[in-house]
Amino acid sequence: MLDLHVFLANLPYIAFGVLGLFLCIQLYYILFVYSKLSRYQIKPIQEGTEFPPLSVIICAHNEQDNIAQFLPEIMHQDYPNFEVIVVNDFSTDNTPWILHEFEAKYPNLKIVDIKEHIRLKHGKKFAVSMGIKASKHEILVFTDADCAPQSNQWLKEVAAAFRPETEIVLGYSPYFKKKGVLNLLIRFETSHTAMSYFSYALKGNAYMGVGRNMAYKKDLFFRNKGFAAHMHIKSGDDDLFVNQNANPVNVNIVLSAGSIVYSEPKTTWKSYYKQKARHSGASTIYKKRHQRMLGTQLLSAFLFYIAVIATTVAFPMYWYVPLSAYLLRLIAQWIIFNNIYKKLAVKELIWWLPLVDFIYYFYICINGMFSRKKKKISWK
């Protein structure tokens, strides 16, 4: 009975100690990981830069409206020597006809048609592989049919990021700003993901990229047998490829305003849920050290919020302790994230941070728990 009384008397200290542990973990990520990107200096392209020939690869499945709207922005890039390969992955709408009209207009546009096979069910990785095999240049640049470069200097910005040791260049692809809470959450999640993979790339520990705006060398693809190691996973043509092939010296980032590629966001919670389910499925086969570091960041943030709520409710007389912990983390975020959000062209999100940060961690954790067991998820 005495031990129970001692335990109950010390329970507030134990609870606040747990809260402090989660706070320290969060402050580590904010101050020692994300600060890498906050301090990163974006440099302009140097005069006299030589631009190597490029192959831009786009996979399209029933993208007639997006192809008509966005493909001309790719074709009109200010770049000396590039080809654009569009892989038409068995589209049943007017995508094939629109593409062939463009092919007659643009001599550097090449179309690769994939037909449906009654026994062969393929995913995006097969389409990407077909595009790579059809390419004639060493440097491959990837984007999607629903993406629009911020400027006609996009390809120059990406090409300038290649150094002699660089084999992978990670770009940034936010979503168009729309009305509504869903769009707010999507843009926050996208900026948070970019903040994470850019920061770790700057630390020499790149773990993923986004296929809407990234580039790598063809030799790297074939030297490491393409997507063979994770062909059984529907998604992962971008993040799993980077996770498998990145090393401390072969990855660079590009984050200048002219390098940004915008994309159409999901417009329903159901479609967003399916998208996040695909991403969760791919993350299960990241390298173990990457799973641990990402899992620790995500879970510590989720449990930090739980601990703040639990200690406030359980020990209302000490309300100032969880409030102080919450404000300390928030102030650290505001200081570090403010400069990052300017780089990521979402500076207005800093004022929404207290709300969307809370929603984000609960949504992602709950979504991850339900989606990781799903096996059959299409790429579109």
PAZA-56516 format. One record per residue (C-alpha): residue in one letter; x, y, z. Coordinates in steps of 0.25 Angstrom, whole numbers, padded with zeros to 4 digits, always signed. Layout:
N
AXYZ/...
# end
This chain:
380
M+0000+0000+0000/L+0012+0009+0003/D+0018+0007-0010/L+0004+0010-0017/H+0004+0023-0010/V+0018+0027-0014/F+0015+0023-0028/L+0002+0032-0028/A+0010+0043-0022/N+0021+0042-0033/L+0011+0040-0044/P+0011+0055-0049/Y+0026+0055-0049/I+0026+0042-0057/A+0015+0047-0067/F+0023+0060-0069/G+0036+0053-0071/V+0029+0045-0082/L+0024+0058-0088/G+0038+0064-0087/L+0044+0052-0094/F+0035+0053-0106/L+0038+0068-0106/C+0053+0066-0107/I+0051+0056-0118/Q+0043+0066-0126/L+0053+0078-0123/Y+0064+0069-0128/Y+0057+0067-0142/I+0053+0082-0142/L+0066+0088-0138/F+0076+0078-0144/V+0070+0072-0156/Y+0060+0082-0162/S+0069+0094-0159/K+0078+0088-0170/L+0068+0093-0180/S+0065+0106-0173/R+0080+0110-0174/Y+0081+0105-0188/Q+0085+0115-0198/I+0079+0115-0212/K+0089+0118-0222/P+0086+0124-0236/I+0091+0116-0249/Q+0105+0121-0252/E+0108+0128-0265/G+0115+0119-0275/T+0108+0106-0270/E+0108+0095-0280/F+0094+0088-0281/P+0095+0073-0285/P+0084+0067-0293/L+0072+0062-0285/S+0060+0052-0287/V+0047+0056-0280/I+0039+0044-0276/I+0024+0045-0274/C+0014+0033-0271/A-0001+0036-0275/H-0013+0027-0272/N-0026+0034-0276/E-0020+0048-0275/Q-0027+0055-0287/D-0030+0068-0280/N-0016+0069-0273/I-0009+0065-0285/A-0016+0076-0293/Q-0013+0087-0283/F+0000+0084-0277/L+0009+0076-0288/P+0011+0089-0296/E+0018+0095-0283/I+0028+0084-0284/M+0030+0085-0299/H+0033+0100-0298/Q+0044+0099-0288/D+0056+0108-0291/Y+0066+0097-0292/P+0076+0094-0304/N+0074+0079-0305/F+0063+0071-0299/E+0053+0060-0303/V+0040+0057-0296/I+0035+0043-0296/V+0020+0041-0292/V+0017+0027-0288/N+0002+0024-0292/D-0002+0014-0282/F-0014+0008-0288/S-0022+0020-0288/T-0037+0018-0292/D-0040+0033-0293/N-0035+0043-0304/T-0021+0043-0298/P-0015+0035-0310/W-0021+0044-0320/I-0017+0057-0313/L-0003+0051-0312/H-0002+0048-0327/E-0007+0062-0330/F+0004+0068-0321/E+0014+0058-0327/A+0012+0064-0341/K+0014+0078-0335/Y+0027+0075-0327/P+0038+0068-0333/N+0045+0065-0320/L+0032+0058-0314/K+0032+0043-0315/I+0020+0034-0311/V+0021+0020-0305/D+0008+0012-0305/I+0005+0001-0296/K-0006-0008-0299/E-0015-0016-0290/H-0011-0031-0288/I-0021-0040-0283/R-0011-0048-0274/L-0001-0036-0271/K-0005-0026-0261/H+0005-0016-0259/G+0007-0003-0251/K+0014+0010-0252/K+0028+0004-0251/F+0026-0004-0264/A+0022+0009-0271/V+0033+0017-0265/S+0043+0005-0270/M+0037+0006-0284/G+0040+0021-0284/I+0054+0019-0279/K+0057+0009-0290/A+0051+0018-0301/S+0060+0030-0296/K+0073+0033-0303/H+0080+0042-0293/E+0087+0039-0280/I+0080+0049-0271/L+0066+0045-0269/V+0056+0056-0263/F+0042+0051-0258/T+0029+0058-0256/D+0014+0054-0257/A+0003+0057-0267/D-0004+0066-0257/C+0008+0075-0254/A+0012+0089-0258/P+0026+0095-0257/Q+0027+0108-0250/S+0035+0114-0262/N+0042+0110-0275/Q+0055+0110-0267/W+0051+0097-0260/L+0060+0087-0268/K+0072+0097-0267/E+0070+0098-0252/V+0070+0082-0251/A+0082+0080-0260/A+0090+0091-0253/A+0088+0082-0240/F+0096+0071-0246/R+0111+0071-0241/P+0122+0061-0246/E+0118+0051-0234/T+0103+0054-0235/E+0094+0043-0240/I+0080+0047-0234/V+0074+0061-0233/L+0062+0063-0224/G+0053+0074-0228/Y+0040+0080-0221/S+0026+0078-0226/P+0015+0085-0217/Y+0000+0085-0221/F-0008+0096-0226/K-0015+0105-0216/K-0030+0102-0215/K-0041+0105-0205/G-0044+0096-0193/V-0038+0089-0182/L-0034+0077-0190/N-0026+0085-0199/L-0019+0092-0187/L-0016+0078-0181/I-0010+0073-0194/R-0001+0085-0196/F+0003+0085-0182/E+0006+0070-0183/T+0014+0072-0196/S+0022+0083-0191/H+0025+0075-0178/T+0029+0063-0187/A+0038+0072-0195/M+0044+0078-0183/S+0048+0064-0178/Y+0054+0058-0190/F+0061+0071-0194/S+0067+0072-0180/Y+0072+0058-0180/A+0078+0059-0194/L+0086+0071-0189/K+0091+0062-0177/G+0096+0052-0187/N+0084+0042-0183/A+0074+0043-0195/Y+0063+0033-0193/M+0052+0037-0204/G+0048+0047-0215/V+0036+0050-0222/G+0034+0046-0236/R+0026+0059-0240/N+0040+0066-0240/M+0052+0058-0240/A+0064+0053-0249/Y+0074+0042-0249/K+0084+0036-0258/K+0080+0025-0267/D+0093+0017-0264/L+0089+0017-0249/F+0076+0011-0253/F+0081-0001-0261/R+0094-0003-0252/N+0084-0006-0241/K+0074-0014-0249/G+0063-0003-0249/F+0051-0006-0240/A+0054-0021-0239/A+0056-0021-0224/H+0042-0015-0221/M+0035-0018-0234/H+0024-0026-0225/I+0020-0012-0219/K+0011-0005-0227/S+0016+0009-0223/G+0030+0013-0221/D+0036+0017-0235/D+0041+0029-0228/D+0043+0028-0213/L+0047+0013-0213/F+0057+0016-0225/V+0064+0027-0217/N+0063+0019-0204/Q+0070+0007-0211/N+0081+0015-0219/A+0084+0028-0211/N+0097+0029-0204/P+0104+0040-0196/V+0110+0047-0208/N+0102+0044-0221/V+0089+0052-0217/N+0087+0067-0219/I+0075+0076-0218/V+0069+0087-0226/L+0059+0097-0219/S+0060+0110-0227/A+0047+0117-0231/G+0049+0113-0245/S+0050+0098-0242/I+0037+0096-0235/V+0027+0088-0242/Y+0012+0089-0238/S+0002+0078-0238/E-0013+0076-0237/P-0017+0072-0223/K-0027+0062-0219/T-0041+0068-0218/T-0048+0057-0209/W-0044+0051-0196/K-0046+0037-0202/S-0036+0040-0213/Y-0026+0046-0203/Y-0027+0034-0194/K-0024+0024-0206/Q-0012+0033-0209/K-0006+0032-0195/A-0009+0017-0194/R+0000+0015-0206/H+0011+0023-0200/S+0009+0016-0187/G+0011+0003-0194/A+0024+0007-0201/S+0030+0012-0188/T+0029-0002-0181/I+0041-0006-0189/Y+0050+0006-0187/K+0063+0003-0182/K+0062-0001-0167/R+0070+0012-0162/H+0060+0021-0170/Q+0048+0013-0165/R+0053+0016-0151/M+0056+0031-0153/L+0043+0034-0159/G+0035+0025-0150/T+0042+0032-0138/Q+0039+0046-0143/L+0024+0042-0146/L+0021+0034-0134/S+0028+0044-0124/A+0020+0056-0130/F+0007+0048-0129/L+0010+0043-0115/F+0014+0057-0111/Y+0000+0063-0114/I-0006+0051-0107/A+0003+0054-0095/V+0000+0069-0095/I-0015+0066-0095/A-0014+0054-0084/T-0006+0062-0074/T-0015+0075-0076/V-0027+0066-0073/A-0020+0057-0062/F-0013+0069-0055/P-0021+0082-0057/M-0014+0088-0045/Y-0001+0087-0053/W-0007+0092-0066/Y+0005+0102-0069/V+0015+0090-0071/P+0008+0084-0083/L+0005+0097-0088/S+0019+0101-0087/A+0024+0089-0094/Y+0014+0091-0105/L+0018+0106-0107/L+0033+0102-0107/R+0031+0093-0118/L+0022+0102-0126/I+0032+0114-0125/A+0043+0105-0129/Q+0035+0101-0141/W+0032+0116-0145/I+0046+0120-0144/I+0051+0108-0153/F+0039+0106-0162/N+0037+0121-0165/N+0050+0121-0174/I+0047+0107-0180/Y+0032+0111-0184/K+0037+0123-0191/K+0047+0114-0199/L+0035+0104-0202/A+0026+0115-0206/V+0016+0112-0195/K+0019+0124-0186/E+0004+0126-0182/L+0004+0112-0176/I+0012+0117-0164/W+0000+0123-0158/W-0008+0110-0159/L+0002+0102-0153/P-0004+0100-0139/L-0017+0094-0146/V-0011+0086-0158/D+0001+0081-0150/F-0009+0074-0140/I-0018+0069-0151/Y-0007+0064-0159/Y-0001+0055-0149/F-0014+0049-0145/Y-0018+0047-0159/I-0005+0041-0164/C-0004+0031-0152/I-0018+0026-0153/N-0017+0025-0168/G-0004+0017-0167/M-0010+0007-0157/F-0021+0004-0166/S-0014+0004-0180/R-0001-0003-0177/K-0008-0017-0178/K-0015-0014-0192/K-0007-0021-0203/K-0015-0017-0216/I-0014-0002-0219/S-0014+0003-0233/W-0004+0014-0237/K-0016+0023-0243/
# end
